[in-house]
Amino acid sequence: MEHRGACSCDNSTGDGAGVLASIPHQFYAKLIKNKNGIDLPSAGEYATGILFLDPITHTQAEQRFESIATENGLRVLCWRDVPTNSKSIGEVARSNEPLMRQVFVVPNEKLDDEEFKRKVSQRYFIYTLVP
């Protein structure tokens, strides 16, 4: 995409793009069972998200995330590395590429759908992570 300088100084580093998609429950259920031996709950009874973390300090960030989740009645089921292919990204992007980790969380107790959505919403966690 060529606009507003979307191609950085190396002409191969873009400014990023995001796509919101539904959670492919069957794919994740099979993947998590095979890699972690964990049975995911039914669709709608867990939440997942991808965190873009510093490769050096990601363990501390994950521990902080888990602590905040626990404080808010949530439990982290597991983490997974998101597969990436860095061969086609620009040199600038590659030098700053984050570690992408996917997290799966469940409530510690039965919550209604709205309360669970509120607890796992991006805004809620951002405010809690960065007071």
Backbone atoms as SQL, in Angstrom:
CREATE TABLE atoms (id INTEGER PRIMARY KEY, chain TEXT, resi INTEGER, resn TEXT, atom TEXT, x REAL, y REAL, z REAL);
INSERT INTO atoms VALUES
  (1, 'A', 1, 'MET', 'N', 0.845, -1.152, 0.000),
  (2, 'A', 1, 'MET', 'CA', 0.000, 0.000, 0.000),
  (3, 'A', 1, 'MET', 'C', 0.903, 1.230, 0.000),
  (4, 'A', 2, 'GLU', 'N', 0.726, 2.090, -0.932),
  (5, 'A', 2, 'GLU', 'CA', 1.565, 3.271, -1.013),
  (6, 'A', 2, 'GLU', 'C', 0.731, 4.514, -0.738),
  (7, 'A', 3, 'HIS', 'N', 0.877, 5.042, 0.463),
  (8, 'A', 3, 'HIS', 'CA', 0.206, 6.274, 0.852),
  (9, 'A', 3, 'HIS', 'C', 0.902, 6.834, 2.084),
  (10, 'A', 4, 'ARG', 'N', 0.795, 8.095, 2.333),
  (11, 'A', 4, 'ARG', 'CA', 1.331, 8.774, 3.508),
  (12, 'A', 4, 'ARG', 'C', 2.674, 8.240, 3.954),
  (13, 'A', 5, 'GLY', 'N', 3.508, 7.838, 3.058),
  (14, 'A', 5, 'GLY', 'CA', 4.796, 7.308, 3.475),
  (15, 'A', 5, 'GLY', 'C', 4.678, 5.933, 4.095),
  (16, 'A', 6, 'ALA', 'N', 3.669, 5.168, 3.678),
  (17, 'A', 6, 'ALA', 'CA', 3.453, 3.853, 4.261),
  (18, 'A', 6, 'ALA', 'C', 4.614, 2.902, 3.991),
  (19, 'A', 7, 'CYS', 'N', 5.468, 3.240, 3.053),
  (20, 'A', 7, 'CYS', 'CA', 6.669, 2.458, 2.814),
  (21, 'A', 7, 'CYS', 'C', 7.838, 3.244, 3.402),
  (22, 'A', 8, 'SER', 'N', 8.451, 2.689, 4.422),
  (23, 'A', 8, 'SER', 'CA', 9.501, 3.378, 5.160),
  (24, 'A', 8, 'SER', 'C', 10.741, 3.602, 4.307),
  (25, 'A', 9, 'CYS', 'N', 11.801, 4.029, 4.966),
  (26, 'A', 9, 'CYS', 'CA', 13.037, 4.383, 4.263),
  (27, 'A', 9, 'CYS', 'C', 13.615, 3.237, 3.444),
  (28, 'A', 10, 'ASP', 'N', 13.290, 1.996, 3.791),
  (29, 'A', 10, 'ASP', 'CA', 13.816, 0.874, 3.015),
  (30, 'A', 10, 'ASP', 'C', 12.852, 0.404, 1.933),
  (31, 'A', 11, 'ASN', 'N', 11.722, 1.085, 1.783),
  (32, 'A', 11, 'ASN', 'CA', 10.689, 0.776, 0.794),
  (33, 'A', 11, 'ASN', 'C', 10.081, -0.624, 0.951),
  (34, 'A', 12, 'SER', 'N', 10.329, -1.267, 2.077),
  (35, 'A', 12, 'SER', 'CA', 9.753, -2.586, 2.328),
  (36, 'A', 12, 'SER', 'C', 9.058, -2.665, 3.679),
  (37, 'A', 13, 'THR', 'N', 9.081, -1.599, 4.445),
  (38, 'A', 13, 'THR', 'CA', 8.483, -1.588, 5.774),
  (39, 'A', 13, 'THR', 'C', 7.220, -0.752, 5.732),
  (40, 'A', 14, 'GLY', 'N', 6.076, -1.401, 5.932),
  (41, 'A', 14, 'GLY', 'CA', 4.803, -0.686, 5.934),
  (42, 'A', 14, 'GLY', 'C', 4.468, -0.176, 7.316),
  (43, 'A', 15, 'ASP', 'N', 3.357, 0.557, 7.407),
  (44, 'A', 15, 'ASP', 'CA', 2.947, 1.083, 8.714),
  (45, 'A', 15, 'ASP', 'C', 1.938, 0.174, 9.401),
  (46, 'A', 16, 'GLY', 'N', 1.732, -1.001, 8.876),
  (47, 'A', 16, 'GLY', 'CA', 0.895, -1.996, 9.526),
  (48, 'A', 16, 'GLY', 'C', -0.563, -1.897, 9.136),
  (49, 'A', 17, 'ALA', 'N', -1.260, -2.965, 9.385),
  (50, 'A', 17, 'ALA', 'CA', -2.687, -3.033, 9.114),
  (51, 'A', 17, 'ALA', 'C', -3.267, -4.086, 10.039),
  (52, 'A', 18, 'GLY', 'N', -4.523, -3.945, 10.370),
  (53, 'A', 18, 'GLY', 'CA', -5.165, -4.925, 11.224),
  (54, 'A', 18, 'GLY', 'C', -6.462, -5.388, 10.610),
  (55, 'A', 19, 'VAL', 'N', -6.830, -6.598, 10.944),
  (56, 'A', 19, 'VAL', 'CA', -8.072, -7.169, 10.456),
  (57, 'A', 19, 'VAL', 'C', -8.776, -7.810, 11.645),
  (58, 'A', 20, 'LEU', 'N', -10.019, -7.465, 11.851),
  (59, 'A', 20, 'LEU', 'CA', -10.811, -8.082, 12.901),
  (60, 'A', 20, 'LEU', 'C', -11.573, -9.246, 12.279),
  (61, 'A', 21, 'ALA', 'N', -11.403, -10.414, 12.866),
  (62, 'A', 21, 'ALA', 'CA', -12.060, -11.605, 12.337),
  (63, 'A', 21, 'ALA', 'C', -12.659, -12.402, 13.496),
  (64, 'A', 22, 'SER', 'N', -13.597, -13.248, 13.185),
  (65, 'A', 22, 'SER', 'CA', -14.163, -14.089, 14.237),
  (66, 'A', 22, 'SER', 'C', -13.125, -15.120, 14.677),
  (67, 'A', 23, 'ILE', 'N', -13.314, -15.641, 15.874),
  (68, 'A', 23, 'ILE', 'CA', -12.387, -16.631, 16.416),
  (69, 'A', 23, 'ILE', 'C', -12.673, -17.987, 15.769),
  (70, 'A', 24, 'PRO', 'N', -11.663, -18.585, 15.130),
  (71, 'A', 24, 'PRO', 'CA', -11.870, -19.915, 14.522),
  (72, 'A', 24, 'PRO', 'C', -11.788, -21.003, 15.599),
  (73, 'A', 25, 'HIS', 'N', -12.881, -21.177, 16.334),
  (74, 'A', 25, 'HIS', 'CA', -12.887, -22.051, 17.506),
  (75, 'A', 25, 'HIS', 'C', -12.362, -23.459, 17.220),
  (76, 'A', 26, 'GLN', 'N', -12.843, -24.094, 16.186),
  (77, 'A', 26, 'GLN', 'CA', -12.417, -25.477, 15.924),
  (78, 'A', 26, 'GLN', 'C', -10.914, -25.560, 15.661),
  (79, 'A', 27, 'PHE', 'N', -10.385, -24.583, 14.933),
  (80, 'A', 27, 'PHE', 'CA', -8.943, -24.538, 14.662),
  (81, 'A', 27, 'PHE', 'C', -8.165, -24.417, 15.971),
  (82, 'A', 28, 'TYR', 'N', -8.559, -23.429, 16.808),
  (83, 'A', 28, 'TYR', 'CA', -7.847, -23.221, 18.068),
  (84, 'A', 28, 'TYR', 'C', -7.999, -24.406, 19.015),
  (85, 'A', 29, 'ALA', 'N', -9.188, -24.977, 19.078),
  (86, 'A', 29, 'ALA', 'CA', -9.414, -26.124, 19.969),
  (87, 'A', 29, 'ALA', 'C', -8.471, -27.270, 19.616),
  (88, 'A', 30, 'LYS', 'N', -8.345, -27.557, 18.340),
  (89, 'A', 30, 'LYS', 'CA', -7.453, -28.639, 17.897),
  (90, 'A', 30, 'LYS', 'C', -5.988, -28.278, 18.162),
  (91, 'A', 31, 'LEU', 'N', -5.621, -27.055, 17.835),
  (92, 'A', 31, 'LEU', 'CA', -4.246, -26.592, 18.015),
  (93, 'A', 31, 'LEU', 'C', -3.823, -26.635, 19.481),
  (94, 'A', 32, 'ILE', 'N', -4.645, -26.099, 20.358),
  (95, 'A', 32, 'ILE', 'CA', -4.316, -26.040, 21.785),
  (96, 'A', 32, 'ILE', 'C', -4.304, -27.443, 22.396),
  (97, 'A', 33, 'LYS', 'N', -5.201, -28.291, 21.963),
  (98, 'A', 33, 'LYS', 'CA', -5.219, -29.677, 22.464),
  (99, 'A', 33, 'LYS', 'C', -3.934, -30.395, 22.052),
  (100, 'A', 34, 'ASN', 'N', -3.542, -30.249, 20.782),
  (101, 'A', 34, 'ASN', 'CA', -2.351, -30.937, 20.281),
  (102, 'A', 34, 'ASN', 'C', -1.053, -30.397, 20.882),
  (103, 'A', 35, 'LYS', 'N', -0.956, -29.081, 21.039),
  (104, 'A', 35, 'LYS', 'CA', 0.301, -28.478, 21.506),
  (105, 'A', 35, 'LYS', 'C', 0.403, -28.400, 23.026),
  (106, 'A', 36, 'ASN', 'N', -0.732, -28.202, 23.706),
  (107, 'A', 36, 'ASN', 'CA', -0.688, -27.968, 25.149),
  (108, 'A', 36, 'ASN', 'C', -1.442, -29.010, 25.969),
  (109, 'A', 37, 'GLY', 'N', -2.181, -29.894, 25.299),
  (110, 'A', 37, 'GLY', 'CA', -2.960, -30.889, 26.015),
  (111, 'A', 37, 'GLY', 'C', -4.131, -30.296, 26.788),
  (112, 'A', 38, 'ILE', 'N', -4.584, -29.118, 26.355),
  (113, 'A', 38, 'ILE', 'CA', -5.666, -28.413, 27.042),
  (114, 'A', 38, 'ILE', 'C', -6.915, -28.424, 26.165),
  (115, 'A', 39, 'ASP', 'N', -8.046, -28.745, 26.777),
  (116, 'A', 39, 'ASP', 'CA', -9.327, -28.663, 26.077),
  (117, 'A', 39, 'ASP', 'C', -9.879, -27.257, 26.248),
  (118, 'A', 40, 'LEU', 'N', -10.043, -26.538, 25.143),
  (119, 'A', 40, 'LEU', 'CA', -10.670, -25.217, 25.216),
  (120, 'A', 40, 'LEU', 'C', -12.141, -25.382, 25.574),
  (121, 'A', 41, 'PRO', 'N', -12.670, -24.460, 26.357),
  (122, 'A', 41, 'PRO', 'CA', -14.112, -24.495, 26.614),
  (123, 'A', 41, 'PRO', 'C', -14.876, -24.251, 25.311),
  (124, 'A', 42, 'SER', 'N', -16.164, -24.320, 25.380),
  (125, 'A', 42, 'SER', 'CA', -17.006, -24.052, 24.212),
  (126, 'A', 42, 'SER', 'C', -16.789, -22.624, 23.724),
  (127, 'A', 43, 'ALA', 'N', -17.076, -22.406, 22.460),
  (128, 'A', 43, 'ALA', 'CA', -16.977, -21.057, 21.891),
  (129, 'A', 43, 'ALA', 'C', -17.830, -20.111, 22.724),
  (130, 'A', 44, 'GLY', 'N', -17.292, -18.939, 23.022),
  (131, 'A', 44, 'GLY', 'CA', -17.994, -17.952, 23.824),
  (132, 'A', 44, 'GLY', 'C', -17.700, -18.050, 25.310),
  (133, 'A', 45, 'GLU', 'N', -17.042, -19.142, 25.723),
  (134, 'A', 45, 'GLU', 'CA', -16.717, -19.317, 27.138),
  (135, 'A', 45, 'GLU', 'C', -15.251, -19.028, 27.439),
  (136, 'A', 46, 'TYR', 'N', -14.537, -18.531, 26.457),
  (137, 'A', 46, 'TYR', 'CA', -13.148, -18.113, 26.643),
  (138, 'A', 46, 'TYR', 'C', -12.909, -16.908, 25.743),
  (139, 'A', 47, 'ALA', 'N', -11.813, -16.251, 25.987),
  (140, 'A', 47, 'ALA', 'CA', -11.422, -15.122, 25.141),
  (141, 'A', 47, 'ALA', 'C', -9.974, -15.335, 24.733),
  (142, 'A', 48, 'THR', 'N', -9.619, -14.770, 23.606),
  (143, 'A', 48, 'THR', 'CA', -8.239, -14.854, 23.152),
  (144, 'A', 48, 'THR', 'C', -7.824, -13.509, 22.577),
  (145, 'A', 49, 'GLY', 'N', -6.546, -13.256, 22.649),
  (146, 'A', 49, 'GLY', 'CA', -6.013, -12.018, 22.106),
  (147, 'A', 49, 'GLY', 'C', -4.550, -12.197, 21.778),
  (148, 'A', 50, 'ILE', 'N', -4.049, -11.315, 20.967),
  (149, 'A', 50, 'ILE', 'CA', -2.635, -11.362, 20.593),
  (150, 'A', 50, 'ILE', 'C', -1.953, -10.125, 21.154),
  (151, 'A', 51, 'LEU', 'N', -0.860, -10.359, 21.855),
  (152, 'A', 51, 'LEU', 'CA', -0.075, -9.279, 22.435),
  (153, 'A', 51, 'LEU', 'C', 1.214, -9.143, 21.639),
  (154, 'A', 52, 'PHE', 'N', 1.593, -7.912, 21.379),
  (155, 'A', 52, 'PHE', 'CA', 2.832, -7.611, 20.673),
  (156, 'A', 52, 'PHE', 'C', 3.835, -7.192, 21.737),
  (157, 'A', 53, 'LEU', 'N', 4.816, -8.043, 22.007),
  (158, 'A', 53, 'LEU', 'CA', 5.693, -7.873, 23.151),
  (159, 'A', 53, 'LEU', 'C', 7.155, -7.720, 22.740),
  (160, 'A', 54, 'ASP', 'N', 7.916, -7.106, 23.627),
  (161, 'A', 54, 'ASP', 'CA', 9.362, -7.017, 23.431),
  (162, 'A', 54, 'ASP', 'C', 9.942, -8.417, 23.646),
  (163, 'A', 55, 'PRO', 'N', 10.727, -8.906, 22.695),
  (164, 'A', 55, 'PRO', 'CA', 11.262, -10.269, 22.825),
  (165, 'A', 55, 'PRO', 'C', 12.106, -10.477, 24.086),
  (166, 'A', 56, 'ILE', 'N', 12.733, -9.434, 24.584),
  (167, 'A', 56, 'ILE', 'CA', 13.613, -9.562, 25.742),
  (168, 'A', 56, 'ILE', 'C', 12.825, -9.573, 27.053),
  (169, 'A', 57, 'THR', 'N', 11.777, -8.760, 27.134),
  (170, 'A', 57, 'THR', 'CA', 11.053, -8.618, 28.399),
  (171, 'A', 57, 'THR', 'C', 9.661, -9.255, 28.379),
  (172, 'A', 58, 'HIS', 'N', 9.395, -10.087, 27.410),
  (173, 'A', 58, 'HIS', 'CA', 8.038, -10.635, 27.276),
  (174, 'A', 58, 'HIS', 'C', 7.606, -11.451, 28.483),
  (175, 'A', 59, 'THR', 'N', 8.517, -12.137, 29.133),
  (176, 'A', 59, 'THR', 'CA', 8.142, -12.953, 30.291),
  (177, 'A', 59, 'THR', 'C', 7.563, -12.086, 31.401),
  (178, 'A', 60, 'GLN', 'N', 8.184, -10.956, 31.663),
  (179, 'A', 60, 'GLN', 'CA', 7.674, -10.053, 32.693),
  (180, 'A', 60, 'GLN', 'C', 6.299, -9.506, 32.302),
  (181, 'A', 61, 'ALA', 'N', 6.124, -9.154, 31.029),
  (182, 'A', 61, 'ALA', 'CA', 4.833, -8.637, 30.565),
  (183, 'A', 61, 'ALA', 'C', 3.752, -9.706, 30.691),
  (184, 'A', 62, 'GLU', 'N', 4.080, -10.934, 30.365),
  (185, 'A', 62, 'GLU', 'CA', 3.115, -12.021, 30.483),
  (186, 'A', 62, 'GLU', 'C', 2.748, -12.265, 31.946),
  (187, 'A', 63, 'GLN', 'N', 3.740, -12.203, 32.824),
  (188, 'A', 63, 'GLN', 'CA', 3.469, -12.368, 34.253),
  (189, 'A', 63, 'GLN', 'C', 2.553, -11.256, 34.753),
  (190, 'A', 64, 'ARG', 'N', 2.799, -10.023, 34.298),
  (191, 'A', 64, 'ARG', 'CA', 1.952, -8.891, 34.692),
  (192, 'A', 64, 'ARG', 'C', 0.529, -9.094, 34.173),
  (193, 'A', 65, 'PHE', 'N', 0.405, -9.530, 32.931),
  (194, 'A', 65, 'PHE', 'CA', -0.905, -9.804, 32.346),
  (195, 'A', 65, 'PHE', 'C', -1.644, -10.841, 33.187),
  (196, 'A', 66, 'GLU', 'N', -0.958, -11.934, 33.536),
  (197, 'A', 66, 'GLU', 'CA', -1.588, -12.996, 34.316),
  (198, 'A', 66, 'GLU', 'C', -2.007, -12.500, 35.696),
  (199, 'A', 67, 'SER', 'N', -1.191, -11.651, 36.296),
  (200, 'A', 67, 'SER', 'CA', -1.519, -11.083, 37.599),
  (201, 'A', 67, 'SER', 'C', -2.779, -10.228, 37.522),
  (202, 'A', 68, 'ILE', 'N', -2.865, -9.388, 36.510),
  (203, 'A', 68, 'ILE', 'CA', -4.040, -8.532, 36.329),
  (204, 'A', 68, 'ILE', 'C', -5.277, -9.378, 36.024),
  (205, 'A', 69, 'ALA', 'N', -5.098, -10.406, 35.215),
  (206, 'A', 69, 'ALA', 'CA', -6.216, -11.301, 34.914),
  (207, 'A', 69, 'ALA', 'C', -6.739, -11.935, 36.208),
  (208, 'A', 70, 'THR', 'N', -5.831, -12.433, 37.026),
  (209, 'A', 70, 'THR', 'CA', -6.217, -13.059, 38.288),
  (210, 'A', 70, 'THR', 'C', -6.942, -12.072, 39.196),
  (211, 'A', 71, 'GLU', 'N', -6.424, -10.855, 39.291),
  (212, 'A', 71, 'GLU', 'CA', -7.056, -9.819, 40.117),
  (213, 'A', 71, 'GLU', 'C', -8.488, -9.527, 39.663),
  (214, 'A', 72, 'ASN', 'N', -8.766, -9.822, 38.410),
  (215, 'A', 72, 'ASN', 'CA', -10.077, -9.525, 37.846),
  (216, 'A', 72, 'ASN', 'C', -10.928, -10.766, 37.603),
  (217, 'A', 73, 'GLY', 'N', -10.589, -11.847, 38.299),
  (218, 'A', 73, 'GLY', 'CA', -11.424, -13.042, 38.238),
  (219, 'A', 73, 'GLY', 'C', -11.274, -13.843, 36.955),
  (220, 'A', 74, 'LEU', 'N', -10.140, -13.679, 36.281),
  (221, 'A', 74, 'LEU', 'CA', -9.883, -14.434, 35.052),
  (222, 'A', 74, 'LEU', 'C', -8.673, -15.335, 35.264),
  (223, 'A', 75, 'ARG', 'N', -8.581, -16.369, 34.448),
  (224, 'A', 75, 'ARG', 'CA', -7.451, -17.292, 34.521),
  (225, 'A', 75, 'ARG', 'C', -6.892, -17.498, 33.126),
  (226, 'A', 76, 'VAL', 'N', -5.584, -17.437, 33.007),
  (227, 'A', 76, 'VAL', 'CA', -4.930, -17.700, 31.722),
  (228, 'A', 76, 'VAL', 'C', -4.824, -19.209, 31.546),
  (229, 'A', 77, 'LEU', 'N', -5.430, -19.701, 30.476),
  (230, 'A', 77, 'LEU', 'CA', -5.330, -21.132, 30.162),
  (231, 'A', 77, 'LEU', 'C', -3.956, -21.463, 29.615),
  (232, 'A', 78, 'CYS', 'N', -3.505, -20.662, 28.640),
  (233, 'A', 78, 'CYS', 'CA', -2.207, -20.918, 28.040),
  (234, 'A', 78, 'CYS', 'C', -1.795, -19.756, 27.139),
  (235, 'A', 79, 'TRP', 'N', -0.535, -19.787, 26.775),
  (236, 'A', 79, 'TRP', 'CA', 0.053, -18.847, 25.818),
  (237, 'A', 79, 'TRP', 'C', 0.543, -19.662, 24.635),
  (238, 'A', 80, 'ARG', 'N', 0.567, -19.029, 23.480),
  (239, 'A', 80, 'ARG', 'CA', 1.190, -19.678, 22.315),
  (240, 'A', 80, 'ARG', 'C', 1.924, -18.635, 21.490),
  (241, 'A', 81, 'ASP', 'N', 3.020, -19.073, 20.879),
  (242, 'A', 81, 'ASP', 'CA', 3.733, -18.214, 19.938),
  (243, 'A', 81, 'ASP', 'C', 2.929, -18.153, 18.656),
  (244, 'A', 82, 'VAL', 'N', 2.729, -16.964, 18.140),
  (245, 'A', 82, 'VAL', 'CA', 2.030, -16.799, 16.872),
  (246, 'A', 82, 'VAL', 'C', 3.054, -17.016, 15.763),
  (247, 'A', 83, 'PRO', 'N', 2.800, -17.951, 14.854),
  (248, 'A', 83, 'PRO', 'CA', 3.755, -18.185, 13.772),
  (249, 'A', 83, 'PRO', 'C', 3.893, -16.943, 12.890),
  (250, 'A', 84, 'THR', 'N', 5.107, -16.614, 12.540),
  (251, 'A', 84, 'THR', 'CA', 5.372, -15.473, 11.670),
  (252, 'A', 84, 'THR', 'C', 6.362, -15.877, 10.587),
  (253, 'A', 85, 'ASN', 'N', 6.386, -15.099, 9.531),
  (254, 'A', 85, 'ASN', 'CA', 7.363, -15.266, 8.459),
  (255, 'A', 85, 'ASN', 'C', 7.937, -13.890, 8.180),
  (256, 'A', 86, 'SER', 'N', 9.139, -13.654, 8.647),
  (257, 'A', 86, 'SER', 'CA', 9.764, -12.339, 8.562),
  (258, 'A', 86, 'SER', 'C', 10.568, -12.131, 7.284),
  (259, 'A', 87, 'LYS', 'N', 10.553, -13.094, 6.396),
  (260, 'A', 87, 'LYS', 'CA', 11.390, -13.009, 5.193),
  (261, 'A', 87, 'LYS', 'C', 11.022, -11.851, 4.277),
  (262, 'A', 88, 'SER', 'N', 9.746, -11.497, 4.230),
  (263, 'A', 88, 'SER', 'CA', 9.336, -10.482, 3.256),
  (264, 'A', 88, 'SER', 'C', 9.174, -9.082, 3.849),
  (265, 'A', 89, 'ILE', 'N', 9.401, -8.939, 5.156),
  (266, 'A', 89, 'ILE', 'CA', 9.268, -7.598, 5.716),
  (267, 'A', 89, 'ILE', 'C', 10.574, -6.831, 5.582),
  (268, 'A', 90, 'GLY', 'N', 10.476, -5.541, 5.640),
  (269, 'A', 90, 'GLY', 'CA', 11.643, -4.691, 5.457),
  (270, 'A', 90, 'GLY', 'C', 12.644, -4.782, 6.593),
  (271, 'A', 91, 'GLU', 'N', 13.829, -4.296, 6.327),
  (272, 'A', 91, 'GLU', 'CA', 14.920, -4.328, 7.300),
  (273, 'A', 91, 'GLU', 'C', 14.561, -3.549, 8.564),
  (274, 'A', 92, 'VAL', 'N', 13.917, -2.394, 8.388),
  (275, 'A', 92, 'VAL', 'CA', 13.542, -1.578, 9.537),
  (276, 'A', 92, 'VAL', 'C', 12.528, -2.332, 10.403),
  (277, 'A', 93, 'ALA', 'N', 11.526, -2.901, 9.775),
  (278, 'A', 93, 'ALA', 'CA', 10.517, -3.660, 10.521),
  (279, 'A', 93, 'ALA', 'C', 11.147, -4.869, 11.197),
  (280, 'A', 94, 'ARG', 'N', 12.002, -5.576, 10.504),
  (281, 'A', 94, 'ARG', 'CA', 12.631, -6.771, 11.062),
  (282, 'A', 94, 'ARG', 'C', 13.470, -6.424, 12.294),
  (283, 'A', 95, 'SER', 'N', 14.135, -5.276, 12.282),
  (284, 'A', 95, 'SER', 'CA', 14.983, -4.895, 13.411),
  (285, 'A', 95, 'SER', 'C', 14.171, -4.541, 14.654),
  (286, 'A', 96, 'ASN', 'N', 12.881, -4.253, 14.481),
  (287, 'A', 96, 'ASN', 'CA', 12.013, -3.894, 15.606),
  (288, 'A', 96, 'ASN', 'C', 10.830, -4.843, 15.756),
  (289, 'A', 97, 'GLU', 'N', 10.907, -5.985, 15.136),
  (290, 'A', 97, 'GLU', 'CA', 9.774, -6.901, 15.133),
  (291, 'A', 97, 'GLU', 'C', 9.440, -7.389, 16.550),
  (292, 'A', 98, 'PRO', 'N', 8.192, -7.249, 16.956),
  (293, 'A', 98, 'PRO', 'CA', 7.809, -7.720, 18.287),
  (294, 'A', 98, 'PRO', 'C', 7.639, -9.235, 18.305),
  (295, 'A', 99, 'LEU', 'N', 7.614, -9.766, 19.495),
  (296, 'A', 99, 'LEU', 'CA', 7.252, -11.167, 19.696),
  (297, 'A', 99, 'LEU', 'C', 5.736, -11.188, 19.817),
  (298, 'A', 100, 'MET', 'N', 5.085, -11.965, 18.992),
  (299, 'A', 100, 'MET', 'CA', 3.629, -12.042, 19.034),
  (300, 'A', 100, 'MET', 'C', 3.228, -13.285, 19.804),
  (301, 'A', 101, 'ARG', 'N', 2.503, -13.053, 20.907),
  (302, 'A', 101, 'ARG', 'CA', 2.056, -14.141, 21.759),
  (303, 'A', 101, 'ARG', 'C', 0.545, -14.088, 21.881),
  (304, 'A', 102, 'GLN', 'N', -0.067, -15.236, 21.738),
  (305, 'A', 102, 'GLN', 'CA', -1.516, -15.324, 21.857),
  (306, 'A', 102, 'GLN', 'C', -1.848, -15.888, 23.233),
  (307, 'A', 103, 'VAL', 'N', -2.833, -15.283, 23.872),
  (308, 'A', 103, 'VAL', 'CA', -3.258, -15.715, 25.194),
  (309, 'A', 103, 'VAL', 'C', -4.710, -16.168, 25.131),
  (310, 'A', 104, 'PHE', 'N', -5.029, -17.182, 25.926),
  (311, 'A', 104, 'PHE', 'CA', -6.394, -17.689, 26.056),
  (312, 'A', 104, 'PHE', 'C', -6.781, -17.565, 27.523),
  (313, 'A', 105, 'VAL', 'N', -7.899, -16.900, 27.799),
  (314, 'A', 105, 'VAL', 'CA', -8.346, -16.694, 29.177),
  (315, 'A', 105, 'VAL', 'C', -9.784, -17.166, 29.363),
  (316, 'A', 106, 'VAL', 'N', -10.071, -17.564, 30.597),
  (317, 'A', 106, 'VAL', 'CA', -11.417, -17.987, 30.989),
  (318, 'A', 106, 'VAL', 'C', -11.758, -17.315, 32.310),
  (319, 'A', 107, 'PRO', 'N', -13.043, -17.184, 32.618),
  (320, 'A', 107, 'PRO', 'CA', -13.414, -16.648, 33.928),
  (321, 'A', 107, 'PRO', 'C', -13.185, -17.711, 35.000),
  (322, 'A', 108, 'ASN', 'N', -12.826, -17.262, 36.204),
  (323, 'A', 108, 'ASN', 'CA', -12.665, -18.199, 37.333),
  (324, 'A', 108, 'ASN', 'C', -13.999, -18.740, 37.817),
  (325, 'A', 109, 'GLU', 'N', -15.048, -17.974, 37.593),
  (326, 'A', 109, 'GLU', 'CA', -16.386, -18.400, 37.977),
  (327, 'A', 109, 'GLU', 'C', -17.341, -18.066, 36.847),
  (328, 'A', 110, 'LYS', 'N', -18.516, -18.630, 36.889),
  (329, 'A', 110, 'LYS', 'CA', -19.502, -18.380, 35.834),
  (330, 'A', 110, 'LYS', 'C', -19.897, -16.904, 35.832),
  (331, 'A', 111, 'LEU', 'N', -19.730, -16.255, 34.677),
  (332, 'A', 111, 'LEU', 'CA', -20.129, -14.860, 34.497),
  (333, 'A', 111, 'LEU', 'C', -21.152, -14.798, 33.381),
  (334, 'A', 112, 'ASP', 'N', -22.036, -13.805, 33.443),
  (335, 'A', 112, 'ASP', 'CA', -22.926, -13.629, 32.304),
  (336, 'A', 112, 'ASP', 'C', -22.098, -13.082, 31.140),
  (337, 'A', 113, 'ASP', 'N', -22.623, -13.213, 29.936),
  (338, 'A', 113, 'ASP', 'CA', -21.880, -12.850, 28.729),
  (339, 'A', 113, 'ASP', 'C', -21.381, -11.415, 28.759),
  (340, 'A', 114, 'GLU', 'N', -22.209, -10.483, 29.199),
  (341, 'A', 114, 'GLU', 'CA', -21.826, -9.063, 29.208),
  (342, 'A', 114, 'GLU', 'C', -20.685, -8.786, 30.180),
  (343, 'A', 115, 'GLU', 'N', -20.734, -9.397, 31.348),
  (344, 'A', 115, 'GLU', 'CA', -19.672, -9.185, 32.345),
  (345, 'A', 115, 'GLU', 'C', -18.354, -9.781, 31.841),
  (346, 'A', 116, 'PHE', 'N', -18.409, -10.949, 31.232),
  (347, 'A', 116, 'PHE', 'CA', -17.200, -11.565, 30.681),
  (348, 'A', 116, 'PHE', 'C', -16.625, -10.691, 29.570),
  (349, 'A', 117, 'LYS', 'N', -17.471, -10.206, 28.684),
  (350, 'A', 117, 'LYS', 'CA', -17.005, -9.321, 27.608),
  (351, 'A', 117, 'LYS', 'C', -16.362, -8.064, 28.171),
  (352, 'A', 118, 'ARG', 'N', -16.953, -7.512, 29.206),
  (353, 'A', 118, 'ARG', 'CA', -16.393, -6.311, 29.817),
  (354, 'A', 118, 'ARG', 'C', -15.012, -6.590, 30.411),
  (355, 'A', 119, 'LYS', 'N', -14.875, -7.717, 31.079),
  (356, 'A', 119, 'LYS', 'CA', -13.601, -8.037, 31.718),
  (357, 'A', 119, 'LYS', 'C', -12.481, -8.297, 30.724),
  (358, 'A', 120, 'VAL', 'N', -12.816, -8.782, 29.552),
  (359, 'A', 120, 'VAL', 'CA', -11.756, -9.087, 28.577),
  (360, 'A', 120, 'VAL', 'C', -11.638, -8.043, 27.472),
  (361, 'A', 121, 'SER', 'N', -12.388, -6.965, 27.598),
  (362, 'A', 121, 'SER', 'CA', -12.330, -5.960, 26.539),
  (363, 'A', 121, 'SER', 'C', -10.972, -5.273, 26.510),
  (364, 'A', 122, 'GLN', 'N', -10.572, -4.870, 25.345),
  (365, 'A', 122, 'GLN', 'CA', -9.275, -4.211, 25.146),
  (366, 'A', 122, 'GLN', 'C', -9.162, -2.969, 26.027),
  (367, 'A', 123, 'ARG', 'N', -10.172, -2.147, 26.046),
  (368, 'A', 123, 'ARG', 'CA', -10.131, -0.908, 26.821),
  (369, 'A', 123, 'ARG', 'C', -9.928, -1.215, 28.299),
  (370, 'A', 124, 'TYR', 'N', -10.633, -2.202, 28.802),
  (371, 'A', 124, 'TYR', 'CA', -10.537, -2.565, 30.211),
  (372, 'A', 124, 'TYR', 'C', -9.111, -2.964, 30.557),
  (373, 'A', 125, 'PHE', 'N', -8.508, -3.818, 29.733),
  (374, 'A', 125, 'PHE', 'CA', -7.156, -4.287, 30.022),
  (375, 'A', 125, 'PHE', 'C', -6.124, -3.188, 29.834),
  (376, 'A', 126, 'ILE', 'N', -6.296, -2.342, 28.846),
  (377, 'A', 126, 'ILE', 'CA', -5.337, -1.255, 28.657),
  (378, 'A', 126, 'ILE', 'C', -5.341, -0.336, 29.877),
  (379, 'A', 127, 'TYR', 'N', -6.508, 0.004, 30.373),
  (380, 'A', 127, 'TYR', 'CA', -6.585, 0.870, 31.562),
  (381, 'A', 127, 'TYR', 'C', -5.987, 0.187, 32.778),
  (382, 'A', 128, 'THR', 'N', -6.136, -1.132, 32.859),
  (383, 'A', 128, 'THR', 'CA', -5.609, -1.853, 33.995),
  (384, 'A', 128, 'THR', 'C', -4.099, -2.054, 33.891),
  (385, 'A', 129, 'LEU', 'N', -3.614, -2.303, 32.685),
  (386, 'A', 129, 'LEU', 'CA', -2.171, -2.500, 32.478),
  (387, 'A', 129, 'LEU', 'C', -1.401, -1.192, 32.620),
  (388, 'A', 130, 'VAL', 'N', -1.989, -0.112, 32.138),
  (389, 'A', 130, 'VAL', 'CA', -1.316, 1.182, 32.154),
  (390, 'A', 130, 'VAL', 'C', -2.177, 2.165, 32.946),
  (391, 'A', 131, 'PRO', 'N', -2.014, 2.168, 34.262),
  (392, 'A', 131, 'PRO', 'CA', -2.867, 3.025, 35.086),
  (393, 'A', 131, 'PRO', 'C', -2.592, 4.509, 34.853);
